Amino acid sequence: MSPTGKPDDTPARKAFYDAIEPESMRALWSVMSGIITPEPKSDCLAFKWSYDSVRSRLLEAADLITAKEAERRVLILENPGLKGTSKVTTSLYAGIQCVMPGEVAPAHRHTQSALRFVLESAGGFTAVGGEKTEMAFGDFVITPNWEWHDHGNSSDAPIFWLDGLDIPVVQFLDASFAEGLGEDQQQITTPIGDSIARYGANMLPLGYEKAAPTSPIFNYPYARSREALEVMRRSDGWDPAHGLKMRYINPVDGGWAMPTIGTCLQLLPKGFDGAPYKSTDATVYVGVEGSGRAYIRDLRVDWEPRDVFVVPSWHELRFETDEDAVLFSYSDRPIQEKLGLFRDHRGNQ
Ligand code: GTQ
């Protein structure tokens, strides 16, 4: 097999392709080089969304529709190379959600898994599976698939967060189910803070056995994650490409916190001049603190807090900073690892 070449389309061959097309057949040799590529090839483009623009568009949207009528008032961050697909990468979805003071986003559930990364919140909350959690800046909150969830805002300022979902994966597998509860808010059956106390204190209830593919912790508070990075920076152990990069784990088995989406928090120190790196998992980044530059193949992205940018599969990426900076990121790496597909590469070429 020639990984790059494709046999010529002679007139007789073309006539043959046309003849078999109505019979629902296609000649493999006429398409093979496009479907089995020597390296990842994607329509997904490197791109950045400035938070200020998305935020002001969301406030415009708030004059047009309530969170309740919309069910979720979200502006999808649609990759410019994947127009009309509601995808940020080939496998993942991103959106920014806004809940105005006093509003609720009514309870529903679906087979898609969701993460929230909180961008602005003085009193936002979400309820998942009978437990409520407050949402504060930088918190990473999980909605496991098929769990009831509703969101609300009891403060006097709008709240905003980044939604990351595996919508394209579920769509690809034709496995989407969804239903509304018929009530704005689900019943709360568990005290606030129960999950993190039970599963997030480096202990587990004796005899606890893994019951679901998703972490039983559903809010990983920023204060704790950030503190870990701050203490770790005092010693060596910086990665030449990633700075200090930590992955959020499921405490039950040490695996990724979500079965389909891998999430990380990383600290890039002031003056970081990162080594080039590429991997097969297209990744969505969001600025948390500080600012920096990402060089993604030929594109330079200058990011600030709350800006979102996407790095497509197998695109060389390099970071530079002039001040301390923190980034949150997510990708489909858990799926690729389970399937033995994940690859990465350091250095040029
Ligand atoms: O908050 O439940 O961005 O169901 C897309 C679909 C958010 C949500 C999204 C959803 C949600």
Boltz pocket constraint, residues with backbone or C-beta under 6 A from the ligand:
constraints:
  - pocket:
      binder: B
      contacts: [[A, 72], [A, 74], [A, 94], [A, 95], [A, 96], [A, 97], [A, 110], [A, 114], [A, 149], [A, 163], [A, 165]]
      max_distance: 6.0
